[in-house]
Amino acid sequence: MTAMPDVVPAAARAHTEDLGAFVSASPSSYHAAEEVARRAEAAGFARLDETAAWDVVPGGRYVVVRDGSAIAFALPPAAGATTPFTVLGTHTDSTGFKLKPKPTTGRDGWVQAGVEVYGGPLLNSWLDREVELAGRLVTADGVEHLVRTGPIARIPQLAIHLDRSANEGLTLDKQRHTQPVVGLGDVSEADVLAELAAAAGDGVQAADVLGYDIVLAETQPPRAFGIGNALWASPRLDNQLSTHAAIAALLDVAPDDLTGIGVVAAFDHEEIGSGSRSGAAGPFLEDVLRRVSAGLGASEDERARAFAASLCVSSDVGHAVHPNYPERHDPANHPHAGGGPILKINANQRYATDAHGAARWQAACAAAGVPSQEFVSNNTVPCGSTTGPITATRLGIRVVDVGAAILSMHSARELTAVVDPWYLSRAMRAVLAG
């Protein structure tokens, strides 16, 4: 492993500050998908509508959004029917809480919002934080409205005077103890949905809202801190860190420098298994790649040849070794914050990395001048998984699983080294540019 830098490079600080802007603009997966599209369009990518015919041409750059997922892709000028794809796969969603139907609740003079646990958050990390409601509303006219309220809610912890054993083992009931307070007064006179409608603007009224997908989102801004400001704390690093790194890499590569069709596939619903129309287990990526192949005049045989030569770099955050719990890691493999991207390996294919994928990734890191390191689980601590194995299974494309090392994964606020998001994006760019 390459030694960590004594001084954080200015380019790394600029990249991670921009990551902070991306996270701040993306309190929900729907906002994140739109932010990917906004950045792509600002760089000259054309926005595509899935319900319209596509005119995809060599040298073109395009972006398409499906719900909380976005796919941006760029074709080299010489792209043809058998040109392979280089896919950077990430996800836009984060663990936390989602607003239930009949969202206005409360008791004893407190107005609360009814929420359901989404994925596997560290519940205690959400206590005593001012959070917002964010996501999308769909009104009776079928229009989708992105919305965020700003700080409006808080899940209050019970005072230690009323639970003297709290420091010996805090246990939170997911139903009784996680409903946030949003105000004071008579519940019958309050309306959480009205607050969301007002935040949407455009004259939207609560009665107009026929459907919604709303989550709780941490509102404290991302920031650098620590000695030399070498540490970076932020909400939603899992996995907006990878999504930002991927779109930054794609936007930094000129079409002439692409060795294949460069793709960023940022999926929703990874934290709950990816099984949705916009998740990695759904058809979104395959739909887009097939339409691109068709636009290049590919036959079924030529498309299969292109897929066989393609590569997907599945990027999700991973576990840096924790200084207070080093025994939870494999004794021989200790990924360090600031040590560069991690190559994820698992014998049971919870990660999809194989020897060829590992070699491609290590070569890309070397070409980018980026340090690299490996992650493998302690045999007594089963690992999670990513969109990588799903993409490999659905499409037959070779996949390598990678990521940036962080602490406090699935906390409301996570921690990484300032240099690591930049290292990851540089290595991704090297993959796209061959």
C-alpha positions in Angstrom: 0.0 0.0 0.0 1.3 3.5 -0.9 2.0 5.8 2.1 -0.7 8.3 2.8 0.1 11.9 1.8 1.3 14.4 4.5 -0.4 17.2 2.8 -3.8 17.0 1.1 -3.4 18.0 -2.6 -5.4 21.1 -3.7 -7.1 19.0 -6.4 -8.4 16.6 -3.7 -9.8 19.4 -1.6 -11.5 20.9 -4.6 -13.0 17.5 -5.6 -14.3 16.8 -2.1 -15.7 20.3 -1.7 -17.6 19.6 -4.9 -18.8 16.3 -3.4 -20.1 18.3 -0.5 -22.1 20.4 -2.9 -23.4 17.3 -4.6 -24.5 15.8 -1.3 -26.1 19.1 -0.2 -28.1 19.2 -3.4 -29.2 15.6 -3.0 -31.2 14.9 0.2 -33.1 12.1 -1.6 -32.4 9.6 -4.4 -34.7 11.6 -6.6 -32.7 14.8 -6.0 -29.4 12.8 -6.6 -30.7 11.5 -10.0 -31.7 15.0 -11.0 -28.3 16.4 -9.9 -26.5 13.8 -12.0 -28.7 14.9 -15.0 -28.2 18.6 -14.2 -24.4 18.3 -14.2 -24.4 16.2 -17.3 -26.7 18.6 -19.2 -24.5 21.6 -18.1 -21.6 19.7 -19.7 -23.4 19.3 -23.0 -25.2 16.0 -22.6 -28.6 15.7 -24.2 -31.5 14.7 -21.9 -33.4 11.7 -23.3 -37.0 10.7 -22.6 -37.7 7.0 -22.3 -41.1 7.3 -23.9 -39.6 8.9 -27.1 -37.5 7.5 -29.9 -33.7 7.9 -29.4 -31.3 9.2 -32.0 -28.0 7.9 -30.6 -25.0 8.7 -32.7 -21.2 8.2 -32.4 -19.6 11.1 -30.5 -22.9 11.9 -28.7 -23.4 12.3 -25.0 -26.7 11.6 -23.3 -28.5 11.3 -19.9 -31.8 9.7 -18.9 -33.5 9.6 -15.5 -35.9 6.9 -14.3 -37.4 7.8 -10.9 -34.5 8.0 -8.4 -31.9 6.5 -10.9 -29.9 8.2 -13.6 -27.8 6.8 -16.5 -25.4 9.1 -18.3 -23.4 7.8 -21.3 -20.9 9.1 -23.8 -20.0 7.5 -27.2 -16.5 7.8 -28.8 -16.6 9.2 -32.3 -15.7 5.8 -33.8 -18.3 3.8 -31.8 -19.8 1.0 -33.7 -22.0 -2.1 -33.3 -19.4 -4.1 -31.3 -17.9 -1.3 -29.3 -17.9 -2.4 -25.6 -19.3 -0.5 -22.7 -17.4 0.7 -19.7 -19.9 1.1 -16.9 -19.4 2.9 -13.6 -22.2 1.5 -11.4 -23.2 3.2 -8.1 -26.4 3.9 -6.1 -28.3 7.0 -5.1 -30.2 5.9 -2.0 -29.1 5.9 1.6 -30.4 4.2 4.7 -32.8 6.1 7.0 -36.5 6.7 7.2 -39.4 7.0 4.8 -42.7 8.9 5.4 -45.7 6.6 5.9 -49.3 7.1 4.6 -51.3 9.3 7.0 -48.1 11.0 8.0 -49.4 13.4 10.7 -49.4 11.8 14.1 -48.4 12.7 17.7 -49.6 12.9 21.3 -49.3 14.9 24.5 -49.0 18.2 22.7 -46.3 17.1 20.2 -47.0 16.9 16.5 -45.0 14.1 14.9 -44.4 12.6 11.5 -45.0 8.9 11.0 -42.0 7.2 9.4 -40.9 3.7 8.4 -37.3 2.4 8.6 -35.6 2.3 5.2 -32.8 -0.2 4.9 -30.5 -0.8 7.8 -29.6 2.5 9.4 -27.7 2.9 12.7 -30.8 4.1 14.5 -29.0 5.8 17.4 -27.1 8.0 14.9 -30.4 9.7 14.0 -31.2 10.8 17.5 -31.2 14.5 18.4 -30.5 15.9 14.9 -32.5 18.5 13.0 -33.5 16.7 9.8 -35.6 17.6 6.8 -38.3 15.9 4.7 -37.2 15.5 1.1 -38.3 13.6 -2.0 -41.0 13.8 -4.6 -44.7 14.6 -4.7 -47.0 13.6 -7.5 -50.1 15.8 -8.0 -53.4 15.0 -9.6 -52.3 16.3 -12.9 -49.5 13.7 -13.0 -46.7 16.2 -12.5 -43.8 15.2 -10.2 -42.5 17.9 -7.8 -39.1 17.6 -6.1 -39.4 18.9 -2.6 -37.4 19.6 0.5 -38.5 21.3 3.7 -35.2 22.3 5.3 -34.8 21.4 9.0 -38.3 20.5 10.3 -38.0 17.3 12.3 -36.0 15.7 15.2 -36.1 12.2 16.8 -35.6 13.1 20.5 -33.7 10.8 22.8 -35.0 10.0 26.2 -33.2 11.9 29.0 -30.8 9.7 31.0 -32.7 10.6 34.1 -35.6 8.6 32.8 -33.4 5.7 31.6 -30.3 5.2 33.8 -29.2 2.2 31.8 -29.0 4.1 28.5 -25.2 4.1 28.5 -25.1 0.4 29.3 -27.0 -0.6 26.2 -29.4 1.5 24.2 -32.2 -0.4 22.5 -34.6 1.5 20.2 -38.0 0.1 19.2 -38.3 0.8 15.5 -41.9 1.8 15.8 -42.2 3.5 19.2 -38.9 5.3 19.5 -38.1 6.6 16.0 -41.1 8.9 15.2 -39.7 12.5 14.9 -41.3 15.5 16.4 -42.2 18.3 13.9 -44.1 20.8 16.0 -46.4 21.6 19.0 -50.2 21.7 19.3 -53.2 19.7 18.5 -52.5 16.9 16.0 -56.0 17.3 14.5 -55.0 20.9 13.4 -51.6 19.9 11.9 -50.8 18.5 8.5 -47.3 17.3 7.5 -48.4 16.9 3.9 -49.4 20.6 3.8 -45.9 21.5 4.9 -44.5 19.5 2.0 -47.0 21.0 -0.5 -46.0 24.5 0.7 -42.3 23.6 0.2 -43.0 22.4 -3.3 -44.2 25.9 -4.3 -46.1 26.4 -7.6 -49.3 26.8 -5.7 -49.4 23.1 -4.8 -51.9 22.2 -2.1 -52.1 19.2 0.1 -55.3 18.1 -1.5 -53.5 18.1 -4.9 -51.0 15.5 -3.7 -52.1 11.9 -4.7 -48.7 10.2 -4.1 -45.4 10.8 -2.5 -41.9 9.3 -1.8 -40.4 11.2 1.0 -37.4 10.5 3.3 -35.8 12.0 6.3 -32.5 13.7 5.4 -29.7 15.0 7.6 -29.2 18.8 7.2 -25.8 19.5 8.8 -23.5 20.5 5.9 -20.5 18.3 4.9 -17.2 19.6 6.2 -13.5 19.0 6.5 -12.1 18.7 10.0 -9.3 17.2 12.1 -5.5 17.8 12.0 -4.7 19.4 8.7 -8.4 19.2 7.8 -7.6 15.7 6.4 -11.0 14.2 7.5 -14.4 14.6 5.8 -17.7 14.2 7.5 -20.9 14.1 5.5 -24.4 12.6 5.3 -25.1 10.1 2.6 -21.5 9.2 1.7 -23.0 5.7 1.2 -23.2 6.0 -1.7 -23.3 9.6 -3.1 -19.5 9.6 -2.7 -19.3 7.0 -5.5 -22.0 8.6 -7.6 -20.3 12.0 -7.5 -16.9 10.4 -8.3 -18.4 8.5 -11.3 -20.1 11.5 -12.9 -17.0 13.7 -12.3 -14.9 11.1 -14.0 -17.2 10.8 -17.0 -17.5 14.5 -17.5 -13.7 14.8 -17.3 -13.0 12.5 -20.3 -13.3 13.8 -23.8 -15.2 11.5 -26.2 -12.0 11.1 -28.3 -10.3 9.6 -25.2 -12.9 7.0 -24.4 -11.8 3.4 -25.2 -15.4 2.2 -25.1 -18.9 3.7 -24.5 -18.6 5.3 -21.1 -21.6 4.9 -18.8 -22.5 6.1 -15.3 -25.4 4.0 -13.9 -26.6 5.4 -10.6 -29.3 3.1 -9.3 -32.0 3.6 -6.6 -33.0 1.1 -4.0 -29.7 -0.6 -3.4 -30.1 -0.4 0.4 -33.2 -2.5 0.2 -32.1 -5.1 -2.3 -32.3 -3.3 -5.7 -35.5 -5.1 -6.6 -37.4 -2.3 -8.4 -37.9 -0.8 -11.9 -35.1 1.7 -11.1 -32.9 -0.6 -9.1 -29.9 -2.7 -10.3 -32.1 -5.8 -10.3 -34.6 -4.1 -12.6 -34.2 -3.6 -16.4 -33.1 0.0 -16.5 -29.4 -0.5 -17.4 -30.2 -3.3 -19.9 -32.9 -1.2 -21.5 -30.5 1.7 -22.0 -27.6 -0.5 -23.3 -29.9 -2.3 -25.7 -31.2 1.0 -27.1 -27.7 2.3 -27.5 -26.7 -0.8 -29.3 -29.7 -0.6 -31.5 -28.9 3.0 -32.3 -25.5 1.9 -33.5 -27.1 -0.7 -35.8 -26.0 -3.8 -33.7 -27.4 -7.2 -34.4 -28.2 -9.5 -31.5 -24.8 -11.2 -32.2 -22.9 -7.9 -32.3 -24.6 -6.8 -29.1 -23.6 -10.0 -27.4 -20.0 -9.5 -28.6 -20.0 -5.9 -27.2 -21.3 -7.1 -23.8 -18.7 -9.9 -23.7 -15.9 -7.3 -24.0 -17.5 -4.8 -21.6 -16.6 -4.0 -18.0 -18.6 -2.7 -15.1 -16.8 -1.0 -12.1 -19.3 -1.3 -9.3 -18.4 1.3 -6.8 -19.8 1.5 -3.2 -18.2 2.6 0.0 -16.4 0.1 2.1 -15.2 -0.3 5.6 -12.0 1.4 6.7 -10.4 -0.4 9.6 -11.8 1.1 12.8 -9.1 2.1 15.4 -11.4 1.0 18.3 -12.5 -2.3 16.7 -9.6 -3.6 14.6 -10.4 -7.2 15.4 -13.5 -6.9 13.2 -11.3 -6.9 10.1 -9.3 -9.7 8.4 -6.0 -9.8 10.2 -3.9 -9.4 7.0 -6.1 -6.9 5.1 -6.6 -3.6 6.9 -7.9 -0.9 4.5 -6.9 2.5 5.8 -8.6 5.9 5.3 -6.4 7.9 3.0 -4.9 4.8 1.5 -6.7 4.9 -1.8 -9.6 3.0 -3.3 -10.4 -0.5 -2.0 -10.8 -3.5 -4.2 -13.5 -5.7 -2.7 -13.1 -9.4 -2.8 -15.4 -12.2 -1.5 -15.1 -15.9 -2.1 -18.9 -16.3 -2.1 -19.5 -13.6 -4.7 -21.1 -11.1 -2.5 -18.7 -8.9 -4.4 -18.3 -9.8 -8.1 -14.5 -9.2 -8.4 -12.5 -11.9 -10.2 -8.9 -12.1 -11.3 -9.4 -10.3 -14.7 -11.5 -7.5 -13.1 -8.9 -7.1 -10.3 -6.1 -6.8 -12.8 -8.0 -4.2 -14.8 -8.7 -2.1 -11.7 -5.1 -2.4 -10.4 -3.8 -1.3 -13.8 -6.2 1.7 -13.8 -5.0 2.8 -10.3 -1.4 2.5 -11.4 -2.1 4.5 -14.6 -3.8 7.2 -12.5 -1.0 7.3 -9.9 -3.5 6.3 -7.3 -2.6 4.0 -4.3 -4.9 1.0 -3.9 -5.7 -1.6 -1.3 -7.8 -4.7 -0.8 -10.8 -5.4 1.4 -11.9 -8.9 2.4 -14.1 -9.8 5.4 -13.1 -11.4 8.6 -14.5 -15.0 8.3 -16.6 -14.4 11.4 -18.1 -11.1 10.1 -20.2 -11.7 6.9 -20.0 -8.9 4.4 -22.8 -7.0 2.7 -23.2 -6.9 -1.1 -23.5 -4.3 -3.9 -25.1 -3.8 -7.2 -22.1 -5.5 -8.8 -23.2 -9.2 -8.5 -26.7 -8.2 -9.7 -25.3 -6.4 -12.8 -23.0 -9.4 -13.6 -25.9 -11.8 -13.3 -28.4 -9.7 -15.3 -26.1 -8.8 -18.2 -23.1 -11.2 -18.2 -20.8 -8.3 -18.1 -17.5 -8.7 -16.2 -17.8 -6.7 -12.9 -15.1 -5.6 -10.4 -16.3 -4.3 -7.0 -14.4 -1.3 -5.6 -15.1 1.7 -3.4 -13.7 4.3 -0.9 -13.0 3.4 2.7 -15.2 5.1 5.3 -16.1 4.8 9.0 -19.6 5.0 10.5 -21.3 3.3 7.5 -25.1 3.6 7.6 -24.8 6.4 10.2 -26.8 9.6 9.6 -23.3 11.2 9.2 -20.3 9.2 7.8 -16.6 9.8 7.8 -13.9 9.5 5.1 -10.5 10.9 4.3 -10.5 14.1 2.1 -8.2 12.4 -0.4 -10.1 9.2 -1.0 -13.1 10.5 -3.1 -10.6 12.2 -5.4 -8.4 9.0 -5.6 -11.5 7.0 -6.5 -12.6 9.4 -9.2 -9.1 9.5 -10.8 -9.0 5.7 -11.0 -12.5 5.7 -12.5 -11.3 8.2 -15.1 -8.4 5.9 -16.0 -10.8 3.0 -16.5 -12.9 5.1 -18.9 -9.8 6.3 -20.8 -8.2 2.9 -20.9 
